[in-house]
Amino acid sequence: MSLPKTLAEDVSRNLVMVARLIDEDPEQAYAYSRIALRLASRVAAVREAAGFAAYATQKYSEALAEFRAAKRMTGSVELWPVMADCERGLGRPERALAMAGEPEVQKLDKAGQVEMRLVAAGARRDMGQLDAAIVTLQSSELASNAVHPWTARLRYAYADALLAAGREDEAREWFGKALEADKDGSTDASDRLAEMDGVEFVDALDEDEDGDENDGDDEDKGRTSEA
């Protein structure tokens, strides 16, 4: 609304393309974000979008600069967890951990606080503090039976940390709980469970090609292959 009408439309079109492409083609989304940034670098939403596009392409230093700019413009702490995760991406987990203890965290909503907990646990793992990472994830949100948008990811992170610590039975249990909460397939909990149980997936196309090459095999061999 702060831009002239024609310019606002040009900027908005580029932001729409960032949103559409950021998951399937992050490099292209990044390119659109740079156009929007050239057109309207003083708009907080543009700086935020540019930050997420840079983050998606692992340009963490650039992403952090854009997030900081957006935060200065809006005064909001909403981006605090992803800013901390950028510090991890830059190889500075100790800074991410320090951010987890800053007053800004108390101003986050519940989803933001859970996200900050995930980042802090990741930072602990980056530093080789696996037991501390497990403890960091233990919380009322993890223990709750209620399912929220962040529940599957929190349970998954806990299961993954347990598995890394060699606590396989507990990890299997929590991968199962993550799968129960994962309604939109945001994690690969089902694959992790299958892997732990020794299930091996075979590409159906490859299997068909093998079958064509071995048409002369006997029936019993065919049954074994199908099984």
PyRosetta script that sets phi, psi and omega in degrees:
from pyrosetta import init, pose_from_sequence

init()
pose = pose_from_sequence("MSLPKTLAEDVSRNLVMVARLIDEDPEQAYAYSRIALRLASRVAAVREAAGFAAYATQKYSEALAEFRAAKRMTGSVELWPVMADCERGLGRPERALAMAGEPEVQKLDKAGQVEMRLVAAGARRDMGQLDAAIVTLQSSELASNAVHPWTARLRYAYADALLAAGREDEAREWFGKALEADKDGSTDASDRLAEMDGVEFVDALDEDEDGDENDGDDEDKGRTSEA")
pose.set_psi(1, -18.9)
pose.set_omega(1, -179.5)
pose.set_phi(2, -83.4)
pose.set_psi(2, -5.7)
pose.set_omega(2, -176.5)
pose.set_phi(3, -103.9)
pose.set_psi(3, 155.0)
pose.set_omega(3, 171.4)
pose.set_phi(4, -57.3)
pose.set_psi(4, 150.5)
pose.set_omega(4, -171.2)
pose.set_phi(5, -54.5)
pose.set_psi(5, -50.0)
pose.set_omega(5, -177.8)
pose.set_phi(6, -63.7)
pose.set_psi(6, -43.5)
pose.set_omega(6, 178.6)
pose.set_phi(7, -64.5)
pose.set_psi(7, -41.7)
pose.set_omega(7, 179.0)
pose.set_phi(8, -59.4)
pose.set_psi(8, -39.8)
pose.set_omega(8, 179.8)
pose.set_phi(9, -66.9)
pose.set_psi(9, -41.8)
pose.set_omega(9, 178.5)
pose.set_phi(10, -62.3)
pose.set_psi(10, -43.9)
pose.set_omega(10, 179.9)
pose.set_phi(11, -64.7)
pose.set_psi(11, -44.4)
pose.set_omega(11, -177.0)
pose.set_phi(12, -64.2)
pose.set_psi(12, -37.3)
pose.set_omega(12, 178.0)
pose.set_phi(13, -61.3)
pose.set_psi(13, -41.9)
pose.set_omega(13, 179.3)
pose.set_phi(14, -67.6)
pose.set_psi(14, -37.4)
pose.set_omega(14, 178.1)
pose.set_phi(15, -67.1)
pose.set_psi(15, -36.6)
pose.set_omega(15, 176.5)
pose.set_phi(16, -61.2)
pose.set_psi(16, -41.8)
pose.set_omega(16, -179.9)
pose.set_phi(17, -67.2)
pose.set_psi(17, -34.4)
pose.set_omega(17, 174.8)
pose.set_phi(18, -59.8)
pose.set_psi(18, -47.4)
pose.set_omega(18, -178.4)
pose.set_phi(19, -63.8)
pose.set_psi(19, -39.3)
pose.set_omega(19, -178.0)
pose.set_phi(20, -69.7)
pose.set_psi(20, -34.5)
pose.set_omega(20, -169.8)
pose.set_phi(21, -102.6)
pose.set_psi(21, -10.8)
pose.set_omega(21, -168.0)
pose.set_phi(22, -61.9)
pose.set_psi(22, -28.9)
pose.set_omega(22, 179.3)
pose.set_phi(23, -86.4)
pose.set_psi(23, -41.8)
pose.set_omega(23, -173.6)
pose.set_phi(24, -91.0)
pose.set_psi(24, -27.9)
pose.set_omega(24, -179.1)
pose.set_phi(25, -146.4)
pose.set_psi(25, 73.4)
pose.set_omega(25, -174.5)
pose.set_phi(26, -60.7)
pose.set_psi(26, -32.3)
pose.set_omega(26, 179.3)
pose.set_phi(27, -64.9)
pose.set_psi(27, -41.1)
pose.set_omega(27, 178.4)
pose.set_phi(28, -68.7)
pose.set_psi(28, -38.6)
pose.set_omega(28, 176.1)
pose.set_phi(29, -60.7)
pose.set_psi(29, -40.4)
pose.set_omega(29, 178.3)
pose.set_phi(30, -60.8)
pose.set_psi(30, -41.7)
pose.set_omega(30, 179.7)
pose.set_phi(31, -61.3)
pose.set_psi(31, -43.2)
pose.set_omega(31, 177.7)
pose.set_phi(32, -65.0)
pose.set_psi(32, -37.0)
pose.set_omega(32, -180.0)
pose.set_phi(33, -65.1)
pose.set_psi(33, -32.9)
pose.set_omega(33, 178.7)
pose.set_phi(34, -69.0)
pose.set_psi(34, -34.5)
pose.set_omega(34, 176.4)
pose.set_phi(35, -64.7)
pose.set_psi(35, -47.3)
pose.set_omega(35, 178.8)
pose.set_phi(36, -60.2)
pose.set_psi(36, -37.8)
pose.set_omega(36, -178.8)
pose.set_phi(37, -66.9)
pose.set_psi(37, -38.3)
pose.set_omega(37, 177.6)
pose.set_phi(38, -66.4)
pose.set_psi(38, -32.8)
pose.set_omega(38, -177.0)
pose.set_phi(39, -80.5)
pose.set_psi(39, -32.4)
pose.set_omega(39, -171.8)
pose.set_phi(40, -153.0)
pose.set_psi(40, 66.3)
pose.set_omega(40, -176.5)
pose.set_phi(41, -72.4)
pose.set_psi(41, -11.4)
pose.set_omega(41, -178.5)
pose.set_phi(42, -96.2)
pose.set_psi(42, 7.9)
pose.set_omega(42, 177.9)
pose.set_phi(43, -100.0)
pose.set_psi(43, 124.6)
pose.set_omega(43, -174.6)
pose.set_phi(44, -59.4)
pose.set_psi(44, -40.3)
pose.set_omega(44, -179.1)
pose.set_phi(45, -62.3)
pose.set_psi(45, -33.4)
pose.set_omega(45, 177.9)
pose.set_phi(46, -69.4)
pose.set_psi(46, -42.7)
pose.set_omega(46, 179.4)
pose.set_phi(47, -64.4)
pose.set_psi(47, -39.1)
pose.set_omega(47, 178.6)
pose.set_phi(48, -65.3)
pose.set_psi(48, -45.5)
pose.set_omega(48, 179.0)
pose.set_phi(49, -62.3)
pose.set_psi(49, -40.8)
pose.set_omega(49, 177.7)
pose.set_phi(50, -63.5)
pose.set_psi(50, -36.0)
pose.set_omega(50, 177.8)
pose.set_phi(51, -64.8)
pose.set_psi(51, -44.9)
pose.set_omega(51, 180.0)
pose.set_phi(52, -67.6)
pose.set_psi(52, -36.1)
pose.set_omega(52, 177.6)
pose.set_phi(53, -66.2)
pose.set_psi(53, -41.4)
pose.set_omega(53, 176.9)
pose.set_phi(54, -66.1)
pose.set_psi(54, -39.8)
pose.set_omega(54, 178.4)
pose.set_phi(55, -61.3)
pose.set_psi(55, -41.5)
pose.set_omega(55, -178.5)
pose.set_phi(56, -66.6)
pose.set_psi(56, -23.5)
pose.set_omega(56, 178.8)
pose.set_phi(57, -102.7)
pose.set_psi(57, 14.6)
pose.set_omega(57, 175.5)
pose.set_phi(58, 63.7)
pose.set_psi(58, 27.0)
pose.set_omega(58, 173.2)
pose.set_phi(59, -93.0)
pose.set_psi(59, 73.7)
pose.set_omega(59, -168.1)
pose.set_phi(60, -67.8)
pose.set_psi(60, -36.9)
pose.set_omega(60, 179.6)
pose.set_phi(61, -64.4)
pose.set_psi(61, -44.6)
pose.set_omega(61, 177.7)
pose.set_phi(62, -64.6)
pose.set_psi(62, -42.7)
pose.set_omega(62, 179.6)
pose.set_phi(63, -61.0)
pose.set_psi(63, -44.4)
pose.set_omega(63, -178.9)
pose.set_phi(64, -61.8)
pose.set_psi(64, -41.2)
pose.set_omega(64, 178.7)
pose.set_phi(65, -62.7)
pose.set_psi(65, -41.2)
pose.set_omega(65, -179.9)
pose.set_phi(66, -68.7)
pose.set_psi(66, -41.1)
pose.set_omega(66, 178.6)
pose.set_phi(67, -63.9)
pose.set_psi(67, -40.2)
pose.set_omega(67, 178.3)
pose.set_phi(68, -63.5)
pose.set_psi(68, -40.2)
pose.set_omega(68, 178.9)
pose.set_phi(69, -63.8)
pose.set_psi(69, -44.4)
pose.set_omega(69, 178.9)
pose.set_phi(70, -62.1)
pose.set_psi(70, -40.4)
pose.set_omega(70, 179.6)
pose.set_phi(71, -64.0)
pose.set_psi(71, -40.5)
pose.set_omega(71, 177.8)
pose.set_phi(72, -63.2)
pose.set_psi(72, -38.4)
pose.set_omega(72, -176.9)
pose.set_phi(73, -71.5)
pose.set_psi(73, -36.9)
pose.set_omega(73, -173.9)
pose.set_phi(74, -100.6)
pose.set_psi(74, -25.3)
pose.set_omega(74, -174.8)
pose.set_phi(75, 76.7)
pose.set_psi(75, 2.6)
pose.set_omega(75, -178.7)
pose.set_phi(76, -83.7)
pose.set_psi(76, 148.2)
pose.set_omega(76, 178.0)
pose.set_phi(77, -100.4)
pose.set_psi(77, 9.1)
pose.set_omega(77, -174.3)
pose.set_phi(78, -56.7)
pose.set_psi(78, -32.0)
pose.set_omega(78, -176.4)
pose.set_phi(79, -87.5)
pose.set_psi(79, 2.7)
pose.set_omega(79, -175.2)
pose.set_phi(80, -55.8)
pose.set_psi(80, -46.8)
pose.set_omega(80, -179.4)
pose.set_phi(81, -62.2)
pose.set_psi(81, -42.1)
pose.set_omega(81, -178.7)
pose.set_phi(82, -72.4)
pose.set_psi(82, -28.1)
pose.set_omega(82, 173.2)
pose.set_phi(83, -64.7)
pose.set_psi(83, -41.8)
pose.set_omega(83, 177.5)
pose.set_phi(84, -64.5)
pose.set_psi(84, -37.6)
pose.set_omega(84, 179.6)
pose.set_phi(85, -68.4)
pose.set_psi(85, -30.2)
pose.set_omega(85, 173.5)
pose.set_phi(86, -62.2)
pose.set_psi(86, -37.9)
pose.set_omega(86, 176.4)
pose.set_phi(87, -61.4)
pose.set_psi(87, -39.1)
pose.set_omega(87, 174.8)
pose.set_phi(88, -61.9)
pose.set_psi(88, -45.0)
pose.set_omega(88, -179.3)
pose.set_phi(89, -61.9)
pose.set_psi(89, -28.0)
pose.set_omega(89, 178.3)
pose.set_phi(90, -85.9)
pose.set_psi(90, 5.0)
pose.set_omega(90, 178.9)
pose.set_phi(91, 79.3)
pose.set_psi(91, 26.4)
pose.set_omega(91, -179.5)
pose.set_phi(92, -123.1)
pose.set_psi(92, 63.0)
pose.set_omega(92, -176.9)
pose.set_phi(93, -62.2)
pose.set_psi(93, -27.9)
pose.set_omega(93, 179.9)
pose.set_phi(94, -65.2)
pose.set_psi(94, -32.9)
pose.set_omega(94, 177.0)
pose.set_phi(95, -70.4)
pose.set_psi(95, -40.2)
pose.set_omega(95, 177.2)
pose.set_phi(96, -60.5)
pose.set_psi(96, -41.2)
pose.set_omega(96, -179.6)
pose.set_phi(97, -66.7)
pose.set_psi(97, -38.2)
pose.set_omega(97, 177.6)
pose.set_phi(98, -64.4)
pose.set_psi(98, -38.4)
pose.set_omega(98, 178.9)
pose.set_phi(99, -64.7)
pose.set_psi(99, -29.9)
pose.set_omega(99, 179.2)
pose.set_phi(100, -66.4)
pose.set_psi(100, -18.2)
pose.set_omega(100, 179.2)
pose.set_phi(101, -102.5)
pose.set_psi(101, 6.0)
pose.set_omega(101, -177.5)
pose.set_phi(102, -82.3)
pose.set_psi(102, 157.6)
pose.set_omega(102, -179.3)
pose.set_phi(103, -59.6)
pose.set_psi(103, -24.7)
pose.set_omega(103, -179.2)
pose.set_phi(104, -57.6)
pose.set_psi(104, -30.8)
pose.set_omega(104, -177.4)
pose.set_phi(105, -62.6)
pose.set_psi(105, -36.0)
pose.set_omega(105, -179.5)
pose.set_phi(106, -69.0)
pose.set_psi(106, -17.0)
pose.set_omega(106, 179.2)
pose.set_phi(107, -89.5)
pose.set_psi(107, -8.5)
pose.set_omega(107, -179.7)
pose.set_phi(108, -74.8)
pose.set_psi(108, 153.2)
pose.set_omega(108, 171.8)
pose.set_phi(109, -74.9)
pose.set_psi(109, 179.6)
pose.set_omega(109, -175.0)
pose.set_phi(110, -59.9)
pose.set_psi(110, -43.7)
pose.set_omega(110, 179.3)
pose.set_phi(111, -60.7)
pose.set_psi(111, -41.1)
pose.set_omega(111, 179.2)
pose.set_phi(112, -66.5)
pose.set_psi(112, -37.9)
pose.set_omega(112, 178.7)
pose.set_phi(113, -67.5)
pose.set_psi(113, -37.6)
pose.set_omega(113, 176.3)
pose.set_phi(114, -65.4)
pose.set_psi(114, -41.8)
pose.set_omega(114, 178.5)
pose.set_phi(115, -61.3)
pose.set_psi(115, -40.0)
pose.set_omega(115, 178.9)
pose.set_phi(116, -65.6)
pose.set_psi(116, -36.5)
pose.set_omega(116, 177.4)
pose.set_phi(117, -64.2)
pose.set_psi(117, -40.3)
pose.set_omega(117, 177.9)
pose.set_phi(118, -63.8)
pose.set_psi(118, -42.1)
pose.set_omega(118, 179.2)
pose.set_phi(119, -65.1)
pose.set_psi(119, -43.2)
pose.set_omega(119, 179.7)
pose.set_phi(120, -62.5)
pose.set_psi(120, -41.9)
pose.set_omega(120, 177.6)
pose.set_phi(121, -63.4)
pose.set_psi(121, -40.9)
pose.set_omega(121, 176.8)
pose.set_phi(122, -61.8)
pose.set_psi(122, -39.0)
pose.set_omega(122, 178.0)
pose.set_phi(123, -64.5)
pose.set_psi(123, -40.1)
pose.set_omega(123, 176.7)
pose.set_phi(124, -60.1)
pose.set_psi(124, -42.9)
pose.set_omega(124, 179.3)
pose.set_phi(125, -66.0)
pose.set_psi(125, -38.6)
pose.set_omega(125, 176.9)
pose.set_phi(126, -58.1)
pose.set_psi(126, -33.9)
pose.set_omega(126, -177.8)
pose.set_phi(127, -88.8)
pose.set_psi(127, 3.9)
pose.set_omega(127, 179.0)
pose.set_phi(128, 80.6)
pose.set_psi(128, 15.2)
pose.set_omega(128, -177.6)
pose.set_phi(129, -101.0)
pose.set_psi(129, 71.2)
pose.set_omega(129, -171.9)
pose.set_phi(130, -65.7)
pose.set_psi(130, -44.8)
pose.set_omega(130, 179.9)
pose.set_phi(131, -62.3)
pose.set_psi(131, -38.9)
pose.set_omega(131, 178.4)
pose.set_phi(132, -66.2)
pose.set_psi(132, -35.1)
pose.set_omega(132, 177.3)
pose.set_phi(133, -63.0)
pose.set_psi(133, -41.7)
pose.set_omega(133, 179.2)
pose.set_phi(134, -62.8)
pose.set_psi(134, -45.3)
pose.set_omega(134, 179.7)
pose.set_phi(135, -63.7)
pose.set_psi(135, -38.9)
pose.set_omega(135, 179.9)
pose.set_phi(136, -59.0)
pose.set_psi(136, -37.0)
pose.set_omega(136, -177.8)
pose.set_phi(137, -79.5)
pose.set_psi(137, -18.6)
pose.set_omega(137, 179.7)
pose.set_phi(138, -72.6)
pose.set_psi(138, 118.9)
pose.set_omega(138, -173.6)
pose.set_phi(139, -159.8)
pose.set_psi(139, 172.5)
pose.set_omega(139, 177.4)
pose.set_phi(140, -65.1)
pose.set_psi(140, -32.3)
pose.set_omega(140, 178.4)
pose.set_phi(141, -65.8)
pose.set_psi(141, -37.8)
pose.set_omega(141, 178.4)
pose.set_phi(142, -69.8)
pose.set_psi(142, -38.0)
pose.set_omega(142, -176.6)
pose.set_phi(143, -76.5)
pose.set_psi(143, -19.8)
pose.set_omega(143, -176.2)
pose.set_phi(144, -68.6)
pose.set_psi(144, 143.5)
pose.set_omega(144, 175.6)
pose.set_phi(145, -85.2)
pose.set_psi(145, -10.4)
pose.set_omega(145, 178.6)
pose.set_phi(146, -69.4)
pose.set_psi(146, 145.4)
pose.set_omega(146, -179.0)
pose.set_phi(147, -108.4)
pose.set_psi(147, 123.3)
pose.set_omega(147, 178.0)
pose.set_phi(148, -120.8)
pose.set_psi(148, 170.8)
pose.set_omega(148, -179.8)
pose.set_phi(149, -57.0)
pose.set_psi(149, -26.0)
pose.set_omega(149, -178.1)
pose.set_phi(150, -98.0)
pose.set_psi(150, -2.7)
pose.set_omega(150, -173.6)
pose.set_phi(151, -60.9)
pose.set_psi(151, -47.7)
pose.set_omega(151, -177.3)
pose.set_phi(152, -60.3)
pose.set_psi(152, -43.6)
pose.set_omega(152, -178.7)
pose.set_phi(153, -66.9)
pose.set_psi(153, -37.2)
pose.set_omega(153, 178.9)
pose.set_phi(154, -66.2)
pose.set_psi(154, -46.3)
pose.set_omega(154, 178.9)
pose.set_phi(155, -64.6)
pose.set_psi(155, -38.6)
pose.set_omega(155, 179.7)
pose.set_phi(156, -63.5)
pose.set_psi(156, -45.5)
pose.set_omega(156, 179.7)
pose.set_phi(157, -61.1)
pose.set_psi(157, -38.9)
pose.set_omega(157, 179.0)
pose.set_phi(158, -66.5)
pose.set_psi(158, -43.9)
pose.set_omega(158, 178.4)
pose.set_phi(159, -61.6)
pose.set_psi(159, -42.3)
pose.set_omega(159, -178.8)
pose.set_phi(160, -64.7)
pose.set_psi(160, -39.1)
pose.set_omega(160, 178.1)
pose.set_phi(161, -67.2)
pose.set_psi(161, -40.7)
pose.set_omega(161, 177.2)
pose.set_phi(162, -62.0)
pose.set_psi(162, -41.7)
pose.set_omega(162, -180.0)
pose.set_phi(163, -65.2)
pose.set_psi(163, -40.7)
pose.set_omega(163, 178.4)
pose.set_phi(164, -62.8)
pose.set_psi(164, -28.3)
pose.set_omega(164, 178.8)
pose.set_phi(165, -85.7)
pose.set_psi(165, 0.5)
pose.set_omega(165, 178.9)
pose.set_phi(166, 83.2)
pose.set_psi(166, 13.2)
pose.set_omega(166, -179.6)
pose.set_phi(167, -96.1)
pose.set_psi(167, 71.1)
pose.set_omega(167, -168.2)
pose.set_phi(168, -65.1)
pose.set_psi(168, -42.2)
pose.set_omega(168, -178.4)
pose.set_phi(169, -62.0)
pose.set_psi(169, -44.2)
pose.set_omega(169, 178.1)
pose.set_phi(170, -66.7)
pose.set_psi(170, -38.8)
pose.set_omega(170, 179.2)
pose.set_phi(171, -61.7)
pose.set_psi(171, -43.3)
pose.set_omega(171, 179.3)
pose.set_phi(172, -60.5)
pose.set_psi(172, -42.1)
pose.set_omega(172, 179.4)
pose.set_phi(173, -60.3)
pose.set_psi(173, -43.3)
pose.set_omega(173, -175.6)
pose.set_phi(174, -79.6)
pose.set_psi(174, -28.1)
pose.set_omega(174, 170.9)
pose.set_phi(175, -63.4)
pose.set_psi(175, -38.8)
pose.set_omega(175, 176.8)
pose.set_phi(176, -63.1)
pose.set_psi(176, -41.7)
pose.set_omega(176, 178.6)
pose.set_phi(177, -67.2)
pose.set_psi(177, -36.1)
pose.set_omega(177, 176.6)
pose.set_phi(178, -63.6)
pose.set_psi(178, -42.1)
pose.set_omega(178, 179.7)
pose.set_phi(179, -63.0)
pose.set_psi(179, -39.4)
pose.set_omega(179, 178.5)
pose.set_phi(180, -60.2)
pose.set_psi(180, -34.8)
pose.set_omega(180, -176.5)
pose.set_phi(181, -90.6)
pose.set_psi(181, -10.6)
pose.set_omega(181, -172.8)
pose.set_phi(182, -89.2)
pose.set_psi(182, 81.9)
pose.set_omega(182, -176.2)
pose.set_phi(183, -78.3)
pose.set_psi(183, -23.8)
pose.set_omega(183, -176.2)
pose.set_phi(184, -113.6)
pose.set_psi(184, 13.8)
pose.set_omega(184, 176.3)
pose.set_phi(185, 67.4)
pose.set_psi(185, 37.1)
pose.set_omega(185, -178.5)
pose.set_phi(186, -78.1)
pose.set_psi(186, -12.9)
pose.set_omega(186, 177.1)
pose.set_phi(187, -126.1)
pose.set_psi(187, 170.0)
pose.set_omega(187, 174.9)
pose.set_phi(188, -106.9)
pose.set_psi(188, 39.5)
pose.set_omega(188, -176.8)
pose.set_phi(189, -57.8)
pose.set_psi(189, -37.9)
pose.set_omega(189, -179.6)
pose.set_phi(190, -64.3)
pose.set_psi(190, -40.7)
pose.set_omega(190, 178.2)
pose.set_phi(191, -65.8)
pose.set_psi(191, -39.2)
pose.set_omega(191, 179.8)
pose.set_phi(192, -65.2)
pose.set_psi(192, -40.3)
pose.set_omega(192, 177.1)
pose.set_phi(193, -63.2)
pose.set_psi(193, -44.6)
pose.set_omega(193, 179.3)
pose.set_phi(194, -61.9)
pose.set_psi(194, -40.3)
pose.set_omega(194, 179.1)
pose.set_phi(195, -63.1)
pose.set_psi(195, -42.9)
pose.set_omega(195, 179.5)
pose.set_phi(196, -64.8)
pose.set_psi(196, -30.5)
pose.set_omega(196, -179.4)
pose.set_phi(197, -89.8)
pose.set_psi(197, 5.0)
pose.set_omega(197, 176.1)
pose.set_phi(198, 77.4)
pose.set_psi(198, 19.7)
pose.set_omega(198, 179.2)
pose.set_phi(199, -83.6)
pose.set_psi(199, 129.1)
pose.set_omega(199, 179.8)
pose.set_phi(200, -111.8)
pose.set_psi(200, 126.1)
pose.set_omega(200, -179.9)
pose.set_phi(201, -91.0)
pose.set_psi(201, 137.1)
pose.set_omega(201, 179.5)
pose.set_phi(202, -115.0)
pose.set_psi(202, 133.5)
pose.set_omega(202, 178.4)
pose.set_phi(203, -64.8)
pose.set_psi(203, 124.7)
pose.set_omega(203, -175.9)
pose.set_phi(204, -61.9)
pose.set_psi(204, -36.4)
pose.set_omega(204, -179.6)
pose.set_phi(205, -65.2)
pose.set_psi(205, -43.7)
pose.set_omega(205, 178.2)
pose.set_phi(206, -61.8)
pose.set_psi(206, -38.9)
pose.set_omega(206, -178.8)
pose.set_phi(207, -65.7)
pose.set_psi(207, -39.9)
pose.set_omega(207, 178.1)
pose.set_phi(208, -63.3)
pose.set_psi(208, -40.6)
pose.set_omega(208, 179.5)
pose.set_phi(209, -64.6)
pose.set_psi(209, -40.1)
pose.set_omega(209, 177.4)
pose.set_phi(210, -62.9)
pose.set_psi(210, -36.9)
pose.set_omega(210, -179.4)
pose.set_phi(211, -65.8)
pose.set_psi(211, -37.9)
pose.set_omega(211, 179.2)
pose.set_phi(212, -65.2)
pose.set_psi(212, -35.1)
pose.set_omega(212, -178.4)
pose.set_phi(213, -76.3)
pose.set_psi(213, -16.9)
pose.set_omega(213, -174.7)
pose.set_phi(214, -123.3)
pose.set_psi(214, 40.0)
pose.set_omega(214, -178.3)
pose.set_phi(215, -61.3)
pose.set_psi(215, -23.4)
pose.set_omega(215, -176.9)
pose.set_phi(216, -84.5)
pose.set_psi(216, -2.0)
pose.set_omega(216, -178.4)
pose.set_phi(217, -67.2)
pose.set_psi(217, 154.6)
pose.set_omega(217, -177.7)
pose.set_phi(218, -72.9)
pose.set_psi(218, 167.8)
pose.set_omega(218, -173.7)
pose.set_phi(219, -64.1)
pose.set_psi(219, -40.1)
pose.set_omega(219, -178.6)
pose.set_phi(220, -63.2)
pose.set_psi(220, -38.5)
pose.set_omega(220, 179.0)
pose.set_phi(221, -65.1)
pose.set_psi(221, -37.0)
pose.set_omega(221, 178.0)
pose.set_phi(222, -63.3)
pose.set_psi(222, -40.5)
pose.set_omega(222, 179.4)
pose.set_phi(223, -63.5)
pose.set_psi(223, -40.5)
pose.set_omega(223, -179.7)
pose.set_phi(224, -63.1)
pose.set_psi(224, -43.4)
pose.set_omega(224, 179.6)
pose.set_phi(225, -63.0)
pose.set_psi(225, -41.3)
pose.set_omega(225, 179.8)
pose.set_phi(226, -65.0)
pose.set_psi(226, -40.8)
pose.set_omega(226, 177.8)
pose.set_phi(227, -62.1)
pose.dump_pdb("model.pdb")
